[in-house]
Amino acid sequence: MGQTVSLLTKAHDFTRDLIAEGGNILFVGTKKQAQETVEGEAKRCGMYYVNQRWLGGVLTNFATIQTRIDYLVRLEDQQARGEFGHLTKKEALKLEKEILRLNRQIGGLKEMTSLPSALFIIDVIKEKIALAEAKRIGIPVVAIVDTNCDPTGIDYPIPANDDAIKAIRLICSSIADSVIEGKTGEAMAPEEEEKEEGVEELEAVETTEPVVSTPEE
């Protein structure tokens, strides 16, 4: 477990320092085991997230994504002001369904007005498009790296089982804590119960070969 803890600490420190310098991070985890945790932890620390389907171009064609975000925000504003009441029932229902659809796609990006400073990815194989986009435009990546993953090109790999819910929760919580620490300048003490629950999962997937793709200090 030593390597996992060491690399998780490096990822934690990187994220904390990034946020302290005014940066931000996008949480990405669309697999079923990660969806709830990704949304909850991203919201807890006030960051952005994608937990359904990654839309191609979120990073490489952000202007188009921003147009969709603006449209969603505008629709929600109109709904909140009661403007849908002036429409026919059919028209209002259509727009309500559109709001639901857009929120599933980009709801976690509504506050993201520019490209993120870094990505935190749960499963780099499932999120290969997100990883490729980040690498293409030079956005650093923090990611959980399972034994079947190639850590090459991942700036801050964290060896762990990306299918184990407890491990996902522990690592997501650590990254979210690092964001809060970066914002407040105060260290977050991990919950002992949560830490103990995750340790067993992390131990079960300790890689047999060291992950060497780490940035220079």
Backbone hydrogen bonds, N-H to C=O, Kabsch-Sander energy under -0.5 kcal/mol:
donor,donor_aa,acceptor,acceptor_aa,energy
5,V,1,M,-2.4
6,S,2,G,-2.5
7,L,3,Q,-2.6
8,L,4,T,-2.5
9,T,5,V,-2.2
10,K,6,S,-1.8
11,A,7,L,-2.3
12,H,8,L,-2.8
13,D,9,T,-2.7
14,F,10,K,-2.5
15,T,11,A,-2.5
16,R,12,H,-2.6
17,D,13,D,-2.4
18,L,14,F,-2.4
19,I,15,T,-2.5
20,A,16,R,-2.3
21,E,17,D,-1.4
22,G,19,I,-2.1
23,G,18,L,-2.4
26,L,118,A,-2.3
27,F,25,I,-0.6
27,F,48,Y,-2.6
28,V,120,F,-3.1
29,G,50,V,-2.4
34,A,31,K,-1.7
35,Q,31,K,-1.5
36,E,32,K,-0.5
38,V,34,A,-3.1
39,E,35,Q,-2.1
40,G,36,E,-2.6
41,E,37,T,-3.0
42,A,38,V,-2.1
43,K,39,E,-2.3
44,R,40,G,-2.1
45,C,41,E,-1.7
46,G,42,A,-0.6
46,G,43,K,-0.7
47,M,42,A,-3.0
48,Y,25,I,-1.1
49,Y,108,G,-1.6
50,V,27,F,-2.2
55,L,53,R,-0.5
56,G,54,W,-0.6
58,V,55,L,-1.6
61,N,57,G,-2.0
62,F,59,L,-0.8
64,T,61,N,-0.9
65,I,61,N,-1.4
66,Q,62,F,-3.0
67,T,63,A,-1.4
68,R,64,T,-1.6
69,I,65,I,-2.4
70,D,66,Q,-2.6
71,Y,67,T,-1.9
72,L,68,R,-2.5
73,V,69,I,-2.7
74,R,70,D,-2.2
75,L,71,Y,-2.4
76,E,72,L,-2.5
77,D,73,V,-2.0
78,Q,74,R,-2.3
79,Q,75,L,-2.4
80,A,76,E,-2.4
81,R,77,D,-1.7
82,G,79,Q,-1.3
83,E,78,Q,-2.4
85,G,82,G,-1.3
86,H,83,E,-1.5
87,L,84,F,-1.7
92,A,88,T,-2.7
93,L,89,K,-2.3
94,K,90,K,-2.0
95,L,91,E,-2.0
96,E,92,A,-2.3
97,K,93,L,-2.2
98,E,94,K,-1.7
99,I,95,L,-2.2
100,L,96,E,-2.0
101,R,97,K,-2.4
102,L,98,E,-2.7
103,N,99,I,-2.3
104,R,100,L,-1.9
105,Q,101,R,-1.7
106,I,102,L,-3.6
107,G,103,N,-1.6
109,L,106,I,-2.1
110,K,107,G,-1.0
112,M,109,L,-2.0
113,T,111,E,-1.0
117,S,24,N,-0.9
118,A,24,N,-0.8
119,L,140,P,-2.1
120,F,26,L,-2.7
121,I,119,L,-0.5
121,I,142,V,-2.8
122,I,28,V,-2.2
124,V,144,I,-0.7
127,E,123,D,-2.6
128,K,125,I,-1.1
131,L,127,E,-2.4
132,A,128,K,-2.4
133,E,129,I,-2.5
134,A,130,A,-2.3
135,K,131,L,-2.5
136,R,132,A,-2.3
137,I,133,E,-1.6
138,G,134,A,-0.6
138,G,135,K,-0.6
139,I,134,A,-2.7
142,V,119,L,-3.2
143,A,156,Y,-1.9
144,I,121,I,-2.2
145,V,158,I,-2.6
146,D,144,I,-0.6
149,C,146,D,-1.8
154,I,151,P,-2.3
155,D,153,G,-0.6
156,Y,141,V,-2.4
158,I,143,A,-2.6
160,A,145,V,-1.3
162,D,160,A,-0.8
164,A,161,N,-1.1
165,I,163,D,-0.6
168,I,164,A,-2.5
169,R,165,I,-2.6
170,L,166,K,-2.4
171,I,167,A,-2.5
172,C,168,I,-2.8
173,S,169,R,-2.4
174,S,170,L,-1.9
175,I,171,I,-2.4
176,A,172,C,-2.7
177,D,173,S,-2.6
178,S,174,S,-2.1
179,V,175,I,-1.7
180,I,176,A,-2.1
181,E,177,D,-2.7
182,G,178,S,-2.2
183,K,179,V,-1.9
184,T,180,I,-2.7
185,G,181,E,-3.0
189,A,187,A,-0.5
195,K,191,E,-2.5
196,E,192,E,-2.6
197,E,193,E,-2.0
198,G,194,E,-1.7
199,V,195,K,-1.7
200,E,196,E,-1.0
201,E,197,E,-0.7
202,L,198,G,-2.3
203,E,199,V,-2.6
204,A,200,E,-1.5
205,V,201,E,-0.6
205,V,202,L,-0.9
206,E,203,E,-1.2
212,V,210,P,-0.6
214,T,212,V,-2.2
